[in-house]
């Protein structure tokens, strides 16, 4: 009788099956977990995907103890992933995890404060609307939306909810990118005149899941719930597990890779979306039944809508069948370049005195310097259980959930990158120039709205 309640519960947990009931009628394990944790943020995971397991969750757990966050539930409509998620998270947290068959069940949990969304590309906006409607703060993987209807509806829902939102374009939490943004926005770079971006790999198996495709059955999951607003379609395990290869479940390269890079253009320039887009490509090498291209090149024009004679181009290319050139992001001005691959500012290609005189100008060469010399802090190393950019990005969301300050990649950033990827997709799939109608907030091809 002289023992404190905390000591009693601790001994009960250590000495028995771990299910001793307290006077409150709850398992002792649950009661012990909440002692002294009145300000704990309880998080649910929507979709136990590879991205969640390999990157988002390790980054979350890197920071959860310090910031007093806990993960208490996982929702996945596929029974295999639901069970795997429960086991994985119970090992990481050391306590029971609620495994939910769908989000209806998840949001009946009144202890939830926030969710991490790591579902299929085309479901992100849909699940965001659902989450903020249940008063959740949200970390949502990119790409945000593959249709303008989804993008507009989600933008309205998030802005009207007052909830904290972060989209997973993690370059926005990188110190070198922040230094580049400030250098350009401060006028030291000069007007952007061109941007060249590539994302090249030699990975025929990228986005393929052949073993899982053979093992899954429609009865293992909820195909109708999976469609989440997409047109009615028959069960197809490849569209379920290899969705990034198939439109309208993903725009492929545009949504997965270009989204990261084009987001920096919006951030650095302050422009919200392209003015025009043209694109070409196809399935030239990996003919395995995929619909989305294995090779793409797109050219975007940026600048004020009312001044078509000004602005700059962004040239984007990506291929699956040869990795030469790798991942590249180079910003050009008349005075030189910023190369994000090596984090250097240089006078390479800048205007020299002899050429300047012909235009009655003076040389305007940029200095040779590193972006690290402009950083206010050093980025963490990549051995944090997830890459350093993602770790910083997840942490930024967690800190903003506590402070209620805007995140590094708020809903407006998500909306902007969605417009760009939809414009690129529209141009590729129609073979025509895509534009954006500001009044309608629609991607246009000629005089028609681009839709599914």
PAGUBA-618038 format. One line per field, with one value per residue (C-alpha): chain; z, x, y. Coordinates in steps of 0.001 Angstrom, whole numbers, plus 524288, in hexadecimal, padded with zeros to 5 digits. Each point is the difference from the previous one (the first is absolute). Layout:
// PAGUBA-618038
gupa	A,...
pz	Z,...
px	X,...
py	Y,...
This chain:
// PAGUBA-618038
gupa	A,A,A,A,A,A,A,A,A,A,A,A,A,A,A,A,A,A,A,A,A,A,A,A,A,A,A,A,A,A,A,A,A,A,A,A,A,A,A,A,A,A,A,A,A,A,A,A,A,A,A,A,A,A,A,A,A,A,A,A,A,A,A,A,A,A,A,A,A,A,A,A,A,A,A,A,A,A,A,A,A,A,A,A,A,A,A,A,A,A,A,A,A,A,A,A,A,A,A,A,A,A,A,A,A,A,A,A,A,A,A,A,A,A,A,A,A,A,A,A,A,A,A,A,A,A,A,A,A,A,A,A,A,A,A,A,A,A,A,A,A,A,A,A,A,A,A,A,A,A,A,A,A,A,A,A,A,A,A,A,A,A,A,A,A,A,A,A,A,A,A,A,A,A,A,A,A,A,A,A,A,A,A,A,A,A,A,A,A,A,A,A,A,A,A,A,A,A,A,A,A,A,A,A,A,A,A,A,A,A,A,A,A,A,A,A,A,A,A,A,A,A,A,A,A,A,A,A,A,A,A,A,A,A,A,A,A,A,A,A,A,A,A,A,A,A,A,A,A,A,A,A,A,A,A,A,A,A,A,A,A,A,A,A,A,A,A,A,A,A,A,A,A,A,A,A,A,A,A,A,A,A,A,A,A,A,A,A,A,A,A,A,A,A,A,A,A,A,A,A,A,A,A,A,A,A,A,A,A,A,A,A,A,A,A,A,A,A,A,A,A,A,A,A,A,A,A,A,A,A,A,A,A,A,A,A,A,A,A,A,A,A,A,A,A,A,A,A,A,A,A,A,A,A,A,A,A,A,A,A,A,A,A,A,A,A,A,A,A,A,A,A,A,A,A,A,A,A,A,A,A,A,A,A,A,A,A,A,A,A,A,A,A,A,A,A,A,A,A,A,A,A,A,A,A,A,A,A,A,A,A,A,A,A,A,A,A,A,A,A,A,A,A,A,A,A,A,A,A,A,A,A,A,A,A,A,A,A,A,A,A,A,A,A,A,A,A,A,A,A,A,A
pz	80000,801B0,7F1DB,7F674,7F4B2,7F686,8077A,800DD,7F16E,7FCCA,8082E,7FA3F,7F246,80331,80785,7F876,7F2A8,7FE97,80014,80E10,80077,80756,807BE,7F3AE,7F8E7,7F610,7FE21,808D7,7F404,7FA3D,80CC1,8022C,7F26D,80254,80D6D,7FF40,7F197,7FFAA,7F44C,7F82F,7F192,7FBB0,7F1B2,7F6CF,7F3AA,7F3CC,7F73C,8042A,7F331,7FC8B,800F0,80DAD,804BD,7F9D2,801F9,806A3,80BF9,802CA,7FF3C,808B4,80A54,7FF23,8059E,80719,80D79,80070,7FAEE,807A4,7F49A,7FFBA,7F534,80488,7F3EE,7F1F7,7F55F,7F3C7,7F7B2,7FC4E,80AD4,7FDCE,80142,80B69,80793,7FC26,80418,80D3E,802B1,7FB40,8080C,80C52,7FF91,7FE15,80A55,80A1B,80183,7F95F,7F2C1,7FB2C,7F273,7F835,7F400,7FA6F,80386,804E2,80AED,801EF,8023D,80A2E,808AB,807B2,80534,7F2AC,7FDA4,7F2EB,7F4B6,7F697,7F284,7F7C2,7F6B7,7F119,7F857,7FB5B,80DB2,806FC,7FE2D,802B6,80CCB,803D2,7FE9D,80838,80A6F,801E6,80000,80C3A,805BC,7FDC4,7FD8B,7F3DD,7FA5F,7F21D,7F650,7F292,7F563,805DA,7F539,7F239,7FC0A,801DA,8060D,80AAA,801B7,8013F,80967,808AE,7FFE8,80484,80A5F,805FC,7FFE8,80612,80A9C,80685,80182,7FE4A,7F2D0,7F9F0,7F281,7FDF6,7F6E8,80988,7F8B3,806FD,80CB1,7FA88,80447,7F2C7,7F924,809F6,7FD70,7F14A,801B5,8082F,7F690,7F47B,80735,8053F,7F217,80092,7F540,7F668,7F8E1,7FD3A,7F153,7FEFF,80875,7FBCE,80794,7FDF5,8076F,7F94F,804C4,7F9E9,807C9,7F858,80CD5,8059E,80488,7FCD6,80A52,7F888,80BDD,8072F,7F3AF,7FF6D,80E3A,8020F,7FDF6,7FEE2,80C74,8074A,7FE66,7FCD1,7F179,7FFA7,80B47,7F96D,7F3E0,80870,7F5BC,7F3F7,7F52B,8024C,7FC3E,80150,809F7,7FB31,80966,7F7AA,800E6,80E9F,802AE,7F425,7FEB4,7FC6A,7F2CC,7FCC4,7FD23,805D9,80C9E,7FE5C,7F67A,801E2,7FE2B,80115,80D1C,8061A,7FC13,7F943,80B5D,808DB,7F666,7FA63,80DED,8019D,7F402,80682,80CCF,7FA50,7F61A,807A2,7F440,802BC,7F3CD,7F1CA,7F59E,7F587,7FE93,7F4AE,80139,7F897,80372,80079,803E8,7F7BB,80764,80B34,7F8E4,80B50,7FE8E,8068C,7FB27,805F6,7F89E,80291,7F926,80104,7FC41,80369,7FE4D,80902,7FE34,80C2D,80139,80216,7F916,7FAA2,7FAA7,7F6F9,7FB7C,80D62,8088F,7FE63,7FBE6,80813,7F860,806BF,7FB40,8060B,7FB6E,8060B,7F6F7,8017B,80C45,7F9D2,804F6,80C44,8076B,7FC48,8036B,7FA09,800C5,7F605,80044,7F711,809F5,80266,80618,80C67,7FF35,80A87,7FD48,8054C,807F1,7F8EA,7FAED,7F4BA,7F4F6,7F623,7F36F,80588,7F870,7FE2C,7FD48,7F18F,7FD0F,80931,7F8C6,7F3C0,80792,80741,80C8D,809EA,803BC,80AB6,80375,80C4D,80A3D,801F8,80CD8,80678,804FE,80CC9,80269,8000B,808D2,80DC6,804AD,7FB29,7FAC6,80791,7FA03,7F862,809ED,807F2,7FC67,7F450,7F6F9,8062A,7F7EC,803CC,80E27,80068,7F8FB,80920,80B9A,7FACC,7FF42,80DD5,80526,7F8ED,80599,80D38,7FCB2,7F681,7F6B6,7F135,7FB20,7F5F9,7F583,802D3,7F82A,7F65E,7FC2F,7FE1A,7F771,7F7A5,7FD34,7FCBA,7F578,7F9EC,7FFAF,7FA8D,7F55C,7FC6E,7FFEE,7F7AF,7F614,7FF41,7FED4,7F5CF,7F860,8012A,80791,80D76,8069B,80CDA,80133,80C17,800DF,7FEF5,806D6,7F56B,7F75B,7F1EE,7F338,7F56F,80453,80772,80E3B,801F8,807A1,80232
px	80000,80BBA,80438,7FD29,7F6D9,80B6B,80820,7F475,7FD83,80E52,800E6,7F372,8053C,80CEE,7FA87,7F427,7F9E2,7FFFB,7F141,7FD15,7F44A,800A3,7F4F2,7FCDD,7FCE1,80B02,80BA3,80B42,808D8,7F77D,7FF00,80EAC,80218,7F817,80550,80633,7FCBC,7F4EA,805C4,803AD,7FC34,7F9D9,801E9,7F9B8,80620,7F787,80633,80B27,8074A,80E49,801E6,7FA3A,80808,80CEE,80031,7F4A1,7FF09,80EB1,8002C,7F409,80638,80CC7,7F899,7F430,805E6,805D1,7F396,7F6BE,7F8F7,7FAB3,7FA93,7F405,7F8CC,801B6,7F5B4,801B1,7F589,80914,80015,80E4A,804FD,7F6EB,805A2,80DF6,7FDE6,7FA91,80B91,80A10,7FA67,7FE14,80E61,803C9,7F700,7FFCF,7F13B,7F3B6,7FC66,7F213,7FF36,7F4A1,7F9A6,7FD41,7FFFC,7F217,804BE,80C55,7F8E1,7F71A,80C0C,7FDE5,80DEE,8059B,80599,806EB,802A5,80AE1,7FA96,80837,7F625,7FF7A,80319,7F231,7FA5D,807F8,7F6AE,7F445,805CD,8041D,7F20D,7FB71,80A41,7FDED,7F165,802A2,8081D,80D3F,80CEB,805E7,80D0E,7FD0D,8092F,8015E,7FB43,7F47B,7F5C5,7FF72,7F386,7FC33,7F30C,8072C,809BE,7F58F,7F7AA,80B91,8051C,7F2BF,7FEC3,80D62,7FF1A,7F282,8041D,80AC7,807BF,80EB9,803A3,80CE8,801BF,80BB3,80850,80B41,8097B,7F8E6,80642,80DC4,809C2,806DE,7F2F7,7FC56,80CF6,7FDA1,7F23B,804DD,80B2C,7F68E,7F517,809CD,80365,80E22,7FE15,7F8E2,7F392,7FEED,80193,7FF87,7FF2D,8048C,7FBB8,8022F,7FCB9,80657,8009D,80210,7F5ED,7F6B1,7FA81,7FD05,7F1CC,7FE42,7FAEF,7FF0E,8006A,7F593,7F79F,80008,7FC21,7F539,7F199,7F4B2,7FA3F,80C50,7FCB7,7F52E,80117,7F462,80558,80D62,7FA83,7FD4B,7F8A3,806A7,7F736,7FA1C,8099B,80165,80944,80DFA,80B0A,809DD,7F810,7FF25,80E57,806E6,7F716,80B28,800AD,7F1C2,7F803,7F6BA,80596,80CA8,8067B,80C7C,80C61,7F91C,7F9D7,80AB4,80C6D,7FD4A,7F780,80BF2,807C8,7F552,7FC36,80D27,7FCFB,7F39E,8072D,80BDF,7F8A2,7F3AD,7F7C8,7F481,7FFC3,8047F,7FA2D,800B2,804B4,803AA,804AB,803B2,8040E,7FB6E,8027A,80C0D,80764,7F8D0,7F45C,7F9E8,7F201,8022F,7F8A8,80826,80C3A,80DAC,8057A,7FADC,80431,7F806,80227,7F8E6,7FF2A,7FF35,7FCD1,7F4F4,7F377,7FE41,80DD8,802EA,80CB3,80645,80384,8085B,7FFB4,80131,804B9,7FD47,80415,7FFBF,8030E,7FF5F,809A7,80CF7,80492,80A47,7FE68,7F904,7F801,802D6,7FA69,80701,7FB05,80537,80079,80732,80AFC,80237,7FA07,7FB63,8025A,7F835,806EE,80CD2,7FA4C,8082D,7FDDF,80926,8023E,7FF59,7FA0A,7FDF8,800FF,80E34,804FF,802BC,7F26E,7F9AA,80590,7F883,7F372,80517,800DC,80A29,80403,7F752,806F7,7FBBE,80A29,80536,7FA23,7F920,7F227,80514,806FB,7F29D,7F953,7FC76,801C5,805D3,7F6BA,7FF52,80690,7F865,801CE,7F41A,7F790,7FB03,80609,803AC,7F66E,7F490,8045F,8003F,7F2FA,7F8EB,805EE,7FB81,7F20C,800B7,80548,7F543,7F586,804E0,8023F,7F46D,808EE,7FF72,80840,80AE6,7F746,7F216,7F3C3,8030B,80CB7,7F889,7F603,80A93,8079F,7F328,7FD25,80D6B,7FF28,7F21F,80462,80B62,7F733,7F5DC,80A42,805C8,7F319,7F9FA,80C1F,7FB84,8045A,7F9D7,7FCB3,7F9DE,7F359,8016A,7F193,7FB44,80BE9,80066,80A81,7FC36,8039F,7FB7F,7F288,7FD08,801F6,80952,7F933,80136
py	80000,808DA,7FE18,80AEE,7FD3E,80189,7F5D3,7F6C1,800BE,7FE72,7F399,7FAB0,801DC,7F995,7F48E,7FB6D,7FF45,80EB7,80147,803CF,80908,80CC9,805FF,807AA,7F35F,80106,7F700,803B9,800D3,80A95,80766,7FF92,8057F,80C36,8037B,80D6F,80104,809B5,80709,7F3F7,80085,7F32E,7FCA8,7F62F,7FA94,7FF7B,7F5C3,7F718,801DC,7FE35,80EB9,80002,7F488,803C6,80EBB,806D1,7F750,7FF8E,80EDC,800EE,7F754,8079A,80B8F,7FA87,7FE71,80DAE,80675,7F70F,7F9A8,7F23A,7F75D,7F8AE,7FAD6,7FB86,7FF5E,7F7B8,7F98A,7F4B4,7F5D5,7FC7A,80DE6,8029A,7F488,80342,80E17,7FC2F,7F6EB,809DB,80B22,7F7F4,7FC66,80E45,805C3,7F532,800AC,7FB50,805D8,800D2,7F9C0,805A8,7FA00,80D7C,80E59,7FFC2,7F739,8081B,80CC8,7FA10,80043,80C8A,7FFF5,8034E,80D91,7FE85,7F6B6,7FCBD,7FCD0,7F6AD,7F9F8,7FF1B,80C67,802A9,7FE63,80A83,80B6F,7F73F,7FB3C,80DBB,804EC,7F48B,8029A,80E99,7FD65,7F7F1,80B29,7F98D,806C8,7F9BD,7FBFA,7FB87,7F9B0,805F3,8011E,806FD,7FF77,7FA7E,80741,80E2E,7FC13,7F893,80B1D,80A9A,7F81F,7FCD3,80DF8,804DE,7F572,80253,80ED7,7FF64,7F680,807DC,7F366,7FE93,7FA2D,7FBF8,7F9F3,7F72A,80856,7FF3A,808CE,80B09,7FB82,7FF38,80A57,800B1,80219,80A4A,806E0,7FFA6,80555,80B72,802D2,800C5,80711,809EE,80419,7FB4E,7F5F1,808C9,7FBF2,7F179,7FE02,7F11E,7F3CE,7F27E,7F402,7F17A,7F399,7F470,7F1ED,7F290,7F888,7F739,7FB02,80D66,80052,7F182,7F651,7F2FF,7F6F9,8079E,800BE,7F124,7FE7F,80A1D,7FCEC,80978,7FA33,8043E,80E4E,809B7,80329,80944,80807,7FFD4,806E7,80C01,807A1,7FA5B,7FA9D,7F29D,7F55B,7F156,7FA33,80036,7FC6E,80769,80C89,7FDD9,7FCFF,805D9,80BC6,8094A,7F93F,802A2,80C2C,804A2,7FA5F,8078A,80949,7F829,807E7,80D1F,7FD06,7F7E3,80719,80CD8,80468,8012B,8080A,808AB,803A7,806CA,8085C,804FF,80233,806E2,8085C,80318,7FBEB,7F721,7F7A1,7FF1C,8089A,7F556,7F1FC,7F73E,7F1F5,7F3D0,7F240,7F207,7F1FD,7FDBD,7F572,7F93F,7FA0C,7F8A8,804AB,80D1D,80BEF,80AEA,803F7,7FADF,80C0B,80DDF,80DB2,80BFA,80E85,8095E,80EA2,8085C,80E4E,809BF,7FC30,80DB9,80132,7F484,80667,7FE80,7F484,7F3DB,7F1C5,7F3B9,7F42A,7F31F,7F283,7F27D,7F246,7F270,7F92C,8072D,806DA,808D4,80DD5,7FB73,80A00,80E12,80D54,80B9A,80DF7,809BD,80EC8,80960,8003E,7F177,7F3F2,7F962,7F15A,7F915,7F312,80547,80B4C,80A27,80DAF,8032C,809D4,7F4D4,80526,80DA3,80CBA,8043D,80DA3,7FE4A,7FACA,809B3,80BBF,7FC69,80287,80BDF,7F825,7FBFF,7F24A,7FA78,7F35D,7F905,7FC53,7F24F,7FB54,7F4B0,80036,7FA7B,80CE2,8068D,7F618,803AB,7F1FD,7F356,7F5A3,7F363,7F430,7F60A,7F507,803D0,7F458,807A8,809F2,80CFE,80809,7F753,7FFE0,80ED7,800CD,7F69F,806FA,80D2F,7FACD,7FAC3,80CE7,80776,7F718,804A0,80E60,8015A,8076C,7FD8D,7F4B1,800E3,7F9EC,8047E,7FD51,80B01,7F92E,7F349,806D3,8064E,7F391,7F946,80A18,7FDEE,7F13E,8005C,8097D,7F720,7F41C,806FB,80419,7F250,7F8CE,8090E,80402,80E1D,80BFD,800F1,80CDA,80411,807AA,8089E,8032B,7F202,7FA37,7F5B0,7FA28,80277,7F95E,8092B,80466,7F365,7FCA3,7F496,7F524,7F16E
